[in-house]
Amino acid sequence: MTPPPTRAVILARGLGTRMRREDAAAVLDADQQQVAARGIKAMIPVGRPFLDYLLSALADAGCTDVCLVIGPEHDVVREYYTHTVTLTRLRVHFATQEHPSGTADAVLAAEEFAGGERVFALNGDNYYPVSSFTALGRLSGSGVAGYERGPLVRDGNIPADRVRHYAMLEVRDDGSLERIIEKPDDATMARFGDDALVSMNCWLFTPVIFHACRLVRPSPRNELELQDAVNIAITQLGERIQVVRAGGSVLDLSQRGDIAEVKARLANVTVRL
């Protein structure tokens, strides 16, 4: 039996463009205002830094080592996890993505950390249920958590119009991923229907993903995107990626209007790092 993964890569390099924007409807305290203005979403204080909750969930799922992919300017993140907070269940590592070139480039930055092992890869501005990690961890190869659109809107904090901009997972009859479709148009959304599975970038990867990331070419947005690497891994490298139907709600902290509700949702969550 394949042992469950114990390593995770968190993509925390994003520019935080939406978080930087002023929002008259979002009531922020002074600390939240300061961090939001810098665009470091993972460190937004929601009781304690948002990223603490995600790290604690990974530890609950059996992870022992986490790599934060950050930019060279993100000293506040490195300082906090190196000198400020006490770690008893996790070791926190860092990989530097020199330029914000896209999510495939960010994953590639963590190749040395992965050490040839399977790793979780996920966003630094989402809080996922522990069950998502444990379900993926039971697989023997690669996998992706697929979330139904309805529960994402009903049980999380993600409005329906935002879900429309997420990637959809096209699944084969055997439960493996056929392809990932980024920002599907209306016709594609209609074809998928209400049972469409949404990718919230919660992955379990074998080392094949790093080869795929090297083969990615810039997208129309001039970024090296992870969904393109995933499609390359499937179509060119023969990787089988199992789709796991994930239950529970995902919290999204991508803009200032999300902060108050995310804080309320996490108020009773115990963090142990």
MISELUM-766863 format. One line per 3 residues: number of its first residue (from 1); for each residue x, y, z of C-alpha. Coordinates in Angstrom, 1 decimal. Example, Ala and Ser with C-alpha at 12.3 -4.5 7.8 and 13.67 -1.06 7.14 Angstrom:
2
1 = 12.3,-4.5,7.8; 13.7,-1.1,7.1 .
//
This chain:
273
1 = 0.0,0.0,0.0; 1.3,3.5,-0.9; 1.9,5.5,2.2 .
4 = -0.1,8.7,2.5; 1.7,11.9,1.5; 3.2,14.0,4.3 .
7 = 4.3,17.0,2.2; 2.3,20.0,0.9; 3.2,22.9,-1.4 .
10 = 1.2,26.1,-0.8; 1.1,28.7,-3.6; 1.4,32.0,-1.7 .
13 = 3.2,34.1,-4.3; 0.2,35.9,-5.9; 0.1,39.6,-6.3 .
16 = -3.2,40.0,-4.4; -4.4,42.5,-7.0; -8.1,42.1,-6.0 .
19 = -7.2,42.3,-2.3; -5.4,45.6,-2.8; -8.4,47.3,-4.2 .
22 = -10.4,49.6,-2.0; -13.8,48.3,-1.0; -16.1,50.8,0.8 .
25 = -18.4,47.9,1.9; -15.6,46.0,3.6; -15.1,47.1,7.2 .
28 = -11.5,46.2,8.1; -9.5,46.9,11.3; -6.2,48.6,11.1 .
31 = -4.2,45.4,10.9; -6.4,43.9,8.2; -6.2,47.2,6.3 .
34 = -2.4,47.2,6.4; -2.0,43.6,5.2; -4.7,43.9,2.6 .
37 = -3.0,46.9,1.1; 0.2,44.9,0.6; -1.8,42.1,-1.1 .
40 = -0.5,39.3,1.1; -3.7,37.4,1.3; -2.4,34.4,3.3 .
43 = -1.4,36.6,6.1; -4.6,38.5,6.5; -5.5,38.4,10.3 .
46 = -8.8,36.6,10.8; -8.3,35.9,14.5; -4.8,34.9,13.5 .
49 = -3.1,34.8,10.1; -5.4,33.0,7.6; -2.6,30.7,6.6 .
52 = -2.3,29.3,10.1; -5.8,27.7,9.7; -4.8,26.1,6.4 .
55 = -1.5,24.8,7.9; -3.4,23.4,10.9; -5.8,21.5,8.6 .
58 = -2.9,20.0,6.7; -1.4,18.9,10.0; -4.7,17.3,11.0 .
61 = -4.5,15.3,7.7; -1.1,14.0,8.6; 1.2,16.4,6.8 .
64 = 4.5,17.1,8.6; 6.3,19.3,6.1; 4.9,22.3,4.2 .
67 = 6.6,24.5,1.6; 5.4,28.0,1.1; 6.1,29.3,-2.3 .
70 = 6.6,33.1,-1.8; 8.2,36.0,-3.6; 11.5,37.5,-2.6 .
73 = 9.7,40.5,-1.1; 7.6,38.4,1.3; 9.9,38.7,4.3 .
76 = 6.9,39.0,6.6; 5.9,35.5,5.8; 9.3,34.0,6.3 .
79 = 9.9,36.0,9.5; 6.5,34.9,11.0; 7.0,31.2,10.4 .
82 = 10.7,31.2,11.2; 10.8,33.3,14.4; 7.3,34.3,15.6 .
85 = 5.0,31.4,15.7; 5.6,28.1,17.6; 5.6,25.0,15.4 .
88 = 5.1,21.6,17.1; 3.4,19.5,14.4; 4.8,21.0,11.2 .
91 = 8.1,22.0,9.6; 7.7,25.0,7.4; 10.0,25.4,4.4 .
94 = 10.2,28.1,1.8; 10.7,28.2,-2.0; 11.2,31.5,-3.8 .
97 = 9.4,32.3,-7.0; 11.5,35.1,-8.3; 8.8,36.6,-10.6 .
100 = 5.0,36.1,-10.6; 5.1,34.1,-13.8; 2.1,31.8,-13.0 .
103 = 1.1,28.8,-11.0; 3.0,26.2,-13.0; 6.2,28.2,-12.4 .
106 = 5.2,28.4,-8.7; 4.8,24.6,-8.4; 8.1,24.1,-10.2 .
109 = 9.9,26.3,-7.6; 9.1,23.6,-5.0; 10.6,20.7,-6.9 .
112 = 13.6,20.4,-4.6; 11.3,20.4,-1.6; 9.2,17.6,-3.0 .
115 = 12.3,15.3,-3.1; 10.7,12.9,-5.6; 7.7,12.2,-3.3 .
118 = 4.1,12.9,-3.9; 2.9,16.3,-2.6; -0.3,18.1,-2.1 .
121 = -0.4,21.4,-4.0; -3.0,24.1,-3.1; -3.8,27.8,-3.0 .
124 = -2.7,29.9,-0.1; -6.0,31.9,-0.1; -8.4,29.0,0.3 .
127 = -9.3,27.0,3.4; -10.2,23.4,2.5; -11.9,20.8,4.6 .
130 = -9.5,18.3,6.2; -11.6,15.6,4.5; -10.3,16.9,1.1 .
133 = -6.8,16.0,2.1; -7.5,12.7,3.7; -9.6,11.6,0.7 .
136 = -6.8,12.5,-1.7; -4.2,10.9,0.6; -5.8,7.5,0.1 .
139 = -4.9,7.5,-3.6; -1.9,5.7,-4.8; -1.1,8.2,-7.5 .
142 = -2.2,11.7,-8.5; -5.6,13.2,-7.7; -7.7,16.4,-7.6 .
145 = -10.5,17.4,-5.3; -13.7,18.1,-7.3; -16.3,20.3,-5.6 .
148 = -19.9,20.6,-6.7; -21.0,24.1,-7.6; -24.1,24.0,-5.5 .
151 = -22.4,23.2,-2.1; -19.6,25.7,-2.9; -22.2,28.5,-3.0 .
154 = -24.5,27.2,-0.4; -22.0,26.0,2.3; -19.0,28.2,1.6 .
157 = -18.6,31.9,1.2; -18.3,31.9,-2.6; -21.0,33.7,-4.6 .
160 = -22.4,32.0,-7.7; -21.0,34.5,-10.1; -17.5,33.9,-8.8 .
163 = -17.8,30.1,-9.2; -18.5,30.7,-12.9; -14.9,31.9,-13.3 .
166 = -13.3,28.8,-11.8; -12.0,25.8,-13.7; -14.3,22.9,-14.4 .
169 = -13.2,19.2,-14.3; -14.2,17.0,-17.2; -14.2,13.5,-15.8 .
172 = -13.9,10.2,-17.7; -16.2,7.2,-17.0; -13.5,5.6,-14.8 .
175 = -13.3,8.6,-12.6; -10.1,10.0,-13.9; -9.6,13.5,-15.2 .
178 = -10.1,14.0,-18.9; -9.1,17.6,-18.9; -9.4,20.8,-16.9 .
181 = -11.3,23.7,-18.5; -10.3,27.2,-17.3; -13.0,29.8,-17.2 .
184 = -15.6,27.9,-19.3; -18.0,29.8,-21.5; -21.8,29.7,-21.0 .
187 = -22.3,26.9,-23.5; -19.7,24.7,-21.6; -21.3,25.6,-18.2 .
190 = -24.7,24.6,-19.5; -23.3,21.3,-20.8; -21.8,20.5,-17.4 .
193 = -25.0,21.3,-15.6; -25.6,21.7,-11.9; -23.5,18.7,-11.0 .
196 = -20.4,20.2,-12.5; -17.2,19.6,-10.5; -15.2,22.7,-9.8 .
199 = -11.4,22.8,-9.3; -10.4,24.8,-6.3; -6.7,23.9,-6.9 .
202 = -6.5,21.2,-4.3; -4.2,18.6,-5.9; -2.1,15.6,-5.1 .
205 = 0.8,15.3,-7.6; 3.4,12.7,-8.4; 6.8,14.0,-9.6 .
208 = 5.5,13.9,-13.2; 3.9,17.3,-12.6; 7.4,19.0,-12.5 .
211 = 8.2,17.6,-16.0; 4.8,18.9,-17.2; 5.5,22.3,-15.7 .
214 = 8.7,22.6,-17.7; 6.7,21.9,-20.9; 4.2,24.7,-20.3 .
217 = 4.2,27.7,-22.6; 2.7,31.1,-21.8; -1.0,31.3,-21.9 .
220 = -3.0,34.2,-23.6; -2.5,36.0,-20.2; 1.2,35.5,-20.6 .
223 = 1.4,33.2,-17.6; 2.7,29.7,-17.1; -0.5,28.1,-15.7 .
226 = -0.9,25.0,-13.7; -4.0,23.8,-15.5; -2.0,23.7,-18.7 .
229 = 0.7,21.6,-16.9; -2.1,19.3,-15.8; -3.4,18.9,-19.3 .
232 = 0.1,18.2,-20.6; 0.7,15.6,-17.8; -2.5,13.8,-19.0 .
235 = -2.2,14.1,-22.8; 1.6,14.0,-23.3; 3.0,12.2,-20.3 .
238 = 0.3,9.6,-19.6; -0.4,10.7,-16.1; -3.7,9.4,-14.6 .
241 = -5.3,11.9,-12.2; -8.1,10.6,-10.1; -11.0,12.9,-9.4 .
244 = -12.2,12.8,-5.8; -15.6,14.2,-5.1; -15.0,16.4,-2.1 .
247 = -17.5,17.3,0.5; -17.6,20.2,2.9; -17.2,23.9,2.2 .
250 = -14.2,25.8,0.9; -13.6,29.3,2.2; -12.1,31.8,-0.3 .
253 = -10.1,34.8,0.8; -9.5,36.6,-2.5; -10.9,40.1,-1.9 .
256 = -11.6,42.5,1.0; -15.3,41.7,1.1; -14.4,38.1,2.0 .
259 = -12.6,38.9,5.2; -15.4,39.4,7.7; -17.3,36.2,6.7 .
262 = -14.1,34.1,6.6; -13.2,35.4,10.1; -16.7,34.4,11.4 .
265 = -16.5,31.0,9.8; -13.1,30.3,11.4; -13.9,31.7,14.8 .
268 = -14.4,28.3,16.4; -11.6,26.5,14.6; -8.7,25.4,16.8 .
271 = -5.3,26.0,15.3; -2.4,23.7,16.2; 0.8,24.1,14.2 .
//
